Amino acid sequence: MVLIALAAFGYLFVRSARDARSEPYDIAGAHLSGWTLGVDAAPNGDGAAISLRPPAELPLSLFRQLFSRQMESLAAPATAGIALVLQRELVPGVTANELLGFAQQAAIERARPVPRCVGYRRVSAKGVTRQLYFIWFSLPEFDQFRRLVAPRADASYRYGALSPVMLMAAEPDFAGWHPVVVDEARDCVAPVTVR
């Protein structure tokens, strides 16, 4: 009888967590404009060489919504944004001015990202569980930028090897998650409502 009660409790707990995770996230329409380009001054292979950064209120709002649902201890990114190209994807010597030039050609700073969904990934390994929450955007200018940067990229570079996502929260940290290539059926857990 105790085993049945424990199994039922476990089932209800997991279902409750899934239900909370699948509630729509709200984004103010004003937060989908006014994004800026940022060049990463501290090279890091996993990090973005250049990113499209949202107004400061957007990542804070999303993180608050996530925390109120999950009540988990999660890390927020130091600098939120959509990674346009990773450091490790580029050949040595590519300058910030070159990257900014490609972004200008792609008109990416004038783009208005359209949120598609909130994504979630969980990886369990011996003694550690890693989680990542992100928001996936539709952003045609992202694809254009990735094509323009190809001549200055590493030989293994593929322009489709990175999706336009903004990392929202992680446990324990963000190391090793990039590149994120979204699989809609597997990754999307909640819709996004623009108000």
C-alpha positions as CSV (number, residue, x, y, z in Angstrom):
1,M,0.0,0.0,0.0
2,V,2.9,2.4,0.9
3,L,4.5,1.6,-2.5
4,I,1.3,2.5,-4.3
5,A,1.0,5.8,-2.4
6,L,4.6,6.7,-3.1
7,A,4.2,5.8,-6.8
8,A,1.0,8.0,-7.0
9,F,2.8,10.9,-5.3
10,G,5.8,10.6,-7.6
11,Y,3.5,10.5,-10.7
12,L,1.5,13.6,-9.5
13,F,4.7,15.5,-8.7
14,V,6.3,14.9,-12.1
15,R,3.0,15.7,-13.8
16,S,2.7,19.0,-11.8
17,A,6.3,20.0,-12.8
18,R,5.5,19.3,-16.5
19,D,2.3,21.3,-16.3
20,A,4.1,24.2,-14.7
21,R,6.9,24.0,-17.3
22,S,4.3,24.0,-20.2
23,E,2.5,27.2,-19.2
24,P,2.9,30.1,-21.7
25,Y,5.6,32.7,-21.1
26,D,4.7,36.3,-21.6
27,I,6.9,38.8,-23.4
28,A,6.1,42.5,-23.8
29,G,6.1,43.5,-27.5
30,A,8.4,46.4,-26.6
31,H,11.1,44.0,-25.6
32,L,11.3,42.6,-29.1
33,S,12.8,45.8,-30.5
34,G,15.8,47.8,-29.6
35,W,18.2,44.8,-29.5
36,T,21.9,45.7,-29.9
37,L,25.0,43.9,-31.1
38,G,27.6,42.9,-28.6
39,V,31.1,41.6,-29.3
40,D,32.6,39.3,-26.7
41,A,35.9,40.8,-25.6
42,A,37.1,37.7,-23.7
43,P,37.6,34.8,-26.2
44,N,36.1,31.5,-25.0
45,G,35.6,28.6,-27.4
46,D,32.1,27.9,-26.1
47,G,31.1,31.6,-26.0
48,A,29.7,33.9,-28.7
49,A,32.1,35.9,-30.7
50,I,29.2,38.3,-31.4
51,S,25.6,38.3,-30.2
52,L,22.3,40.1,-30.5
53,R,21.4,41.4,-27.1
54,P,17.9,42.2,-25.8
55,P,16.7,45.1,-23.7
56,A,17.8,44.3,-20.1
57,E,14.2,43.8,-18.9
58,L,13.5,40.8,-21.2
59,P,15.9,38.3,-19.7
60,L,15.0,39.4,-16.2
61,S,11.3,39.0,-16.9
62,L,11.8,35.5,-18.4
63,F,14.0,34.4,-15.5
64,R,11.4,35.6,-12.9
65,Q,8.6,33.7,-14.8
66,L,10.8,30.6,-14.9
67,F,11.7,30.8,-11.2
68,S,8.1,31.3,-10.1
69,R,7.1,28.1,-11.9
70,Q,10.0,25.8,-11.1
71,M,11.3,27.2,-7.8
72,E,14.7,25.7,-8.6
73,S,18.1,27.1,-8.0
74,L,19.2,28.1,-11.5
75,A,21.9,30.3,-12.9
76,A,21.1,33.3,-15.1
77,P,23.5,34.2,-17.9
78,A,25.9,37.0,-17.2
79,T,25.1,38.6,-20.5
80,A,21.9,37.4,-22.3
81,G,21.7,37.3,-26.1
82,I,21.4,35.3,-29.2
83,A,24.8,34.0,-30.2
84,L,25.3,34.7,-33.9
85,V,28.6,32.9,-34.2
86,L,30.8,31.1,-31.6
87,Q,34.4,31.8,-31.1
88,R,35.4,28.3,-32.0
89,E,33.7,28.5,-35.3
90,L,36.0,31.3,-36.6
91,V,39.5,31.2,-38.0
92,P,42.1,33.0,-35.9
93,G,42.4,36.7,-36.5
94,V,38.8,37.5,-37.3
95,T,38.2,41.0,-36.0
96,A,35.3,42.6,-34.2
97,N,35.0,45.1,-37.1
98,E,34.6,42.2,-39.6
99,L,31.9,40.6,-37.5
100,L,30.1,43.9,-37.1
101,G,30.3,44.5,-40.8
102,F,28.7,41.1,-41.6
103,A,26.0,41.9,-39.0
104,Q,25.4,45.3,-40.7
105,Q,25.1,43.6,-44.1
106,A,22.5,41.2,-42.7
107,A,20.6,44.1,-41.1
108,I,20.5,42.0,-38.0
109,E,20.4,44.9,-35.5
110,R,17.2,46.2,-37.1
111,A,15.6,42.8,-36.9
112,R,12.7,42.0,-34.7
113,P,13.1,38.5,-33.3
114,V,9.8,36.5,-33.1
115,P,9.6,34.1,-30.2
116,R,8.7,30.5,-31.2
117,C,8.9,28.6,-27.9
118,V,10.7,28.1,-24.6
119,G,13.0,25.1,-24.9
120,Y,14.3,22.8,-22.2
121,R,17.1,20.2,-22.1
122,R,18.1,17.9,-19.2
123,V,21.2,15.7,-19.2
124,S,21.7,13.2,-16.4
125,A,25.1,11.6,-15.9
126,K,26.8,9.9,-13.0
127,G,26.4,12.1,-10.0
128,V,25.3,15.2,-11.9
129,T,22.2,16.6,-13.6
130,R,22.4,19.5,-16.0
131,Q,19.5,21.6,-17.2
132,L,19.1,24.3,-19.7
133,Y,16.2,26.6,-20.5
134,F,16.2,28.8,-23.6
135,I,13.9,30.7,-25.8
136,W,14.0,29.9,-29.6
137,F,13.3,32.7,-32.0
138,S,12.5,33.0,-35.7
139,L,15.0,35.4,-37.1
140,P,15.7,35.3,-40.9
141,E,18.6,37.8,-40.5
142,F,20.4,35.2,-38.3
143,D,20.6,32.8,-41.3
144,Q,21.8,35.6,-43.5
145,F,24.5,36.5,-41.1
146,R,25.6,32.9,-40.7
147,R,26.0,32.7,-44.5
148,L,28.0,35.9,-44.7
149,V,30.4,34.9,-42.0
150,A,31.2,31.5,-43.7
151,P,34.3,32.7,-45.6
152,R,35.9,33.7,-42.2
153,A,34.9,30.5,-40.5
154,D,36.7,27.3,-39.5
155,A,36.7,24.4,-42.1
156,S,34.2,22.5,-39.9
157,Y,31.7,25.4,-39.9
158,R,28.2,24.8,-41.0
159,Y,25.8,27.8,-41.0
160,G,22.9,25.6,-39.8
161,A,24.9,24.3,-36.8
162,L,23.5,26.9,-34.5
163,S,19.9,28.0,-33.8
164,P,18.8,31.5,-32.9
165,V,18.3,30.9,-29.2
166,M,18.7,33.0,-26.1
167,L,19.9,31.0,-23.1
168,M,17.5,31.8,-20.1
169,A,18.8,29.7,-17.2
170,A,20.9,26.7,-16.5
171,E,22.0,24.3,-13.7
172,P,24.7,24.3,-12.7
173,D,26.0,26.7,-15.4
174,F,26.1,27.4,-19.1
175,A,29.4,25.7,-19.9
176,G,29.2,23.1,-22.7
177,W,25.7,23.8,-23.9
178,H,26.5,25.6,-27.2
179,P,26.0,25.0,-30.0
180,V,22.2,24.6,-29.5
181,V,20.4,23.3,-32.6
182,V,16.7,23.2,-31.8
183,D,14.6,20.1,-32.4
184,E,11.1,21.5,-32.0
185,A,9.4,18.2,-31.2
186,R,12.0,17.3,-28.5
187,D,13.0,20.7,-27.1
188,C,9.9,23.0,-27.1
189,V,8.0,22.7,-23.8
190,A,6.1,26.0,-23.6
191,P,4.6,28.6,-26.0
192,V,5.4,32.3,-25.8
193,T,2.7,35.0,-25.8
194,V,3.6,38.5,-27.0
195,R,1.4,41.2,-25.3
